[in-house]
Amino acid sequence: MKRLFGFLYLCIFMLIHMFISQPTYAFENQAQSLEAANLRIAIDEANKRKDPKQRLDLLKAASDKTLASCKDNMMVRDLLAKATKDISKIEDIAKQADTLRAALLETLIILTFKPRVEAPVPAGFPAPTPVGVVEIKKLPVYRMAKVANSGLGGNNFFTLFNHIKKNKIEMTAPVEMTMAEKNEKYTESSMAFLYQDTTLGKVGPQGNVAVFDTTECMVASIGMRGSPSSENIESAKRWLIEKIKTTPQAYEIEGQLKVMGYNSPFMPEKLRYYEVQLQLKLPTK
């Protein structure tokens, strides 16, 4: 029992040291914030109407306008498309309005979500991708300490933590996790801590940890909120592939699916932010 309490104390101490002592950076997407403000006004106007038909018509107009202005947000698109399909099966107009209103309120949460990054990001890293949006963006060269999954729960994290403490490397965000799919479930196959600068430390094997510099690359990235469950990762992957297939550059997927986690366990789940990414390459001619 004493060993268990000692282990838990160590976990809490490390997490506090890494995240609580670090400043929190909040990122806001101005375009989405503007659309959210317009949507909030539209919902409020609809709420004032006692007649359910008038309320439904205003909500439908708000939904159509949001879809037109946020066409790059696949999460919003699918959410409102599902709501439209659902209300087509409902006869009561008041219930139709309530169903669409609930979807629009969830849309508001998506559009107003501000990623909170609890540690500095590596030099030259792009800003976090808005929730629900798929971006094709460039990642710079960065140095990472990576460890493959040992099969022991939580062991990757502690191995990397010991590594950065031993080498006096400050914690950064995101933490990079490579995901493997097995039996329709996603599990972590490796974890990496990113150095803030490529001048820190030195490359090469250090016990179970491999330290190396990446190459500059393009990725398809989508912002997500909550927890990286298998269901959420699968949805993110579907949206990423759809974007990759429709981009004019005709990219090909290169490498495994990755989750880039920006928050500690102390962050409430509804406020947690992560990205799901696929590395890209141009097709060979």
Residue pairs with C-beta under 8 A, 6 or more apart in sequence:
14 161
15 264
15 265
15 266
16 266
18 119
18 161
18 171
18 264
19 118
19 119
19 171
19 263
19 264
19 266
20 264
20 266
22 118
22 119
22 120
22 171
24 116
24 117
24 118
25 116
25 117
25 118
25 120
26 114
26 115
26 116
26 117
27 114
27 115
27 117
27 127
27 128
28 114
29 130
29 133
32 70
32 73
32 111
32 112
32 130
33 111
33 112
35 66
35 69
35 70
35 111
36 108
36 111
36 112
38 65
38 69
39 62
39 65
39 66
39 104
39 107
39 108
39 111
40 108
42 58
42 59
42 61
42 62
42 65
42 104
43 59
43 62
43 101
43 104
43 105
43 108
45 58
46 55
46 58
46 59
46 62
46 97
46 101
47 55
47 101
49 55
49 58
52 93
52 94
52 96
52 97
53 93
55 94
55 97
56 93
56 96
56 97
56 100
59 97
59 100
59 101
59 104
60 100
62 104
63 80
63 83
63 84
63 100
63 103
63 104
66 76
66 80
66 104
66 107
67 76
67 77
67 80
70 76
70 77
70 111
71 77
72 133
72 134
73 110
73 111
73 130
73 132
73 133
74 132
74 133
74 134
74 222
74 239
74 242
74 243
75 110
75 131
75 132
75 133
75 239
76 107
76 110
76 111
76 132
79 103
79 106
79 107
79 110
80 103
80 104
80 107
82 103
83 99
83 100
83 102
83 103
83 104
84 100
86 99
87 96
87 99
87 100
90 96
90 99
110 131
110 132
110 225
113 130
113 131
113 225
113 273
115 128
115 131
115 223
115 262
115 273
116 262
116 263
116 267
116 271
116 273
117 128
117 173
117 174
117 262
117 263
117 273
118 173
118 262
118 263
118 264
118 267
119 170
119 171
119 172
119 173
120 170
120 172
120 173
120 196
121 172
121 173
121 174
121 196
122 140
122 142
122 143
122 172
122 194
122 195
122 196
122 197
123 140
123 142
123 196
123 197
123 198
124 140
124 141
124 142
125 139
125 140
125 142
126 137
126 138
126 139
128 223
128 262
128 273
128 275
129 135
129 137
129 221
129 222
129 223
129 275
130 223
131 223
131 224
131 225
131 273
132 222
132 223
133 222
133 223
134 220
134 221
134 222
134 239
134 240
134 242
134 243
135 220
135 221
135 222
136 218
136 219
136 220
136 221
136 243
136 247
136 249
136 251
136 280
137 218
137 219
137 221
138 216
138 217
138 218
138 219
139 214
139 216
139 217
139 218
139 219
140 216
141 198
141 213
141 214
141 215
141 216
142 194
142 195
142 198
142 213
142 214
143 194
143 195
143 197
143 198
143 200
143 201
143 203
143 211
143 212
143 213
143 214
144 176
144 192
144 193
144 194
144 195
144 211
144 212
144 213
144 214
145 160
145 163
145 164
145 169
145 192
145 193
145 195
145 201
145 206
145 209
145 210
145 211
146 176
146 190
146 191
146 192
146 209
146 210
146 211
146 212
147 156
147 159
147 160
147 163
147 190
147 191
147 192
147 208
147 209
147 210
148 156
148 189
148 190
148 208
149 156
149 187
149 188
149 189
149 190
149 191
150 156
150 159
150 208
156 188
156 190
156 191
157 191
159 207
159 208
159 209
160 191
160 192
160 193
160 209
161 193
163 169
163 193
163 206
163 207
163 209
164 170
164 171
164 193
167 201
167 206
169 193
169 195
169 200
169 201
170 196
171 193
172 193
172 194
172 195
172 196
173 261
173 262
173 263
174 194
174 260
174 261
174 262
174 274
174 275
175 191
175 192
175 193
175 194
175 260
175 261
176 191
176 192
176 193
176 194
176 258
176 259
176 260
177 188
177 190
177 191
177 192
177 228
177 258
177 259
177 260
177 261
178 188
178 189
178 190
178 191
178 192
178 256
178 257
178 258
179 186
179 187
179 188
179 189
179 233
179 256
179 257
179 258
179 259
180 186
180 187
180 188
180 189
180 256
181 257
184 230
185 230
186 228
186 230
186 233
186 234
186 257
189 256
195 201
198 213
201 211
202 211
203 211
203 212
203 213
204 210
204 211
204 212
205 211
217 279
217 280
218 251
218 279
218 280
218 281
219 277
219 278
219 279
219 280
220 240
220 243
220 244
220 251
220 277
220 278
220 280
221 240
221 260
221 275
221 276
221 277
222 236
222 239
222 240
222 243
222 275
222 276
222 277
223 273
223 274
223 275
224 232
224 236
224 273
224 274
224 275
224 276
225 270
225 271
225 272
225 273
225 274
226 232
226 269
226 270
226 272
227 269
227 272
228 259
228 261
228 274
228 276
233 257
233 259
233 276
236 276
237 257
237 276
237 278
240 276
240 277
240 278
241 253
241 278
244 251
244 253
244 278
244 280
249 282
250 282
250 283
251 280
251 281
251 282
251 283
252 280
252 281
252 282
252 283
253 278
253 279
253 280
254 279
254 280
254 281
255 278
255 279
257 276
257 277
257 278
258 276
258 277
258 278
258 279
259 274
259 275
259 276
259 277
260 274
260 275
260 276
260 277
261 274
262 272
262 273
262 274
262 275
263 271
263 272
263 273
263 274
